[in-house]
C-alpha cells in the first residue's frame, strides 16, 4: 500500500535527520501525512476504523 511506503520513508527520514532544522521539518511532514491519512480513512475508510481515523485527523490538525 502506498500509505505504508510513505510512513516507512518518513520514519527513516526522521531517524536520519541530523540537525534541529531537519528534525523539525521531518516532524512537520510526518504530522501532515498523519492528518492526510486520517482524513482519508475518516471519509472513505472501513466503518470500523472511521472513528479512530477521525481522532487521528483531529490530533494531527492540532500538531499533537
C-alpha positions in Angstrom: 0.0 0.0 0.0 1.3 3.5 -0.9 0.5 4.9 2.6 2.7 2.3 4.3 5.6 3.2 2.0 5.2 6.8 2.8 5.1 6.1 6.6 8.2 4.0 6.3 10.0 6.6 4.3 9.0 9.3 6.8 10.2 7.2 9.7 13.6 6.7 8.0 14.0 10.3 7.1 13.2 11.4 10.7 15.6 8.9 12.2 18.3 10.1 9.8 17.8 13.7 10.4 20.9 15.5 11.6 20.4 18.9 13.0 17.4 20.6 14.7 16.0 22.2 11.5 15.9 18.8 9.7 14.2 17.1 12.6 11.6 19.9 12.8 11.0 19.7 9.0 10.6 15.9 9.1 8.3 16.1 12.1 6.0 18.6 10.3 5.9 16.4 7.3 5.0 13.4 9.5 2.2 15.4 11.1 0.9 16.4 7.7 1.0 12.8 6.5 -0.9 11.6 9.6 -3.5 14.2 9.1 -4.0 13.3 5.4 -4.2 9.6 6.0 -6.6 10.1 8.9 -8.8 12.3 6.8 -8.9 9.8 4.0 -9.8 6.9 6.3 -12.4 9.1 8.2 -14.2 9.8 5.0 -14.0 6.6 3.0 -12.2 4.0 5.1 -13.8 0.9 6.6 -16.6 1.8 9.0 -14.8 0.2 12.0 -11.8 2.5 11.5 -13.6 5.8 10.9 -13.8 6.8 14.5 -10.2 6.2 15.2 -9.2 7.9 11.9 -11.2 11.0 12.8 -9.4 11.1 16.1 -6.0 10.9 14.3 -7.0 13.7 12.0 -8.0 15.9 14.9 -4.8 15.2 16.8 -2.7 15.8 13.7 -4.5 19.0 13.0 -3.5 20.4 16.4 0.1 19.3 15.9 -0.1 16.8 18.9 
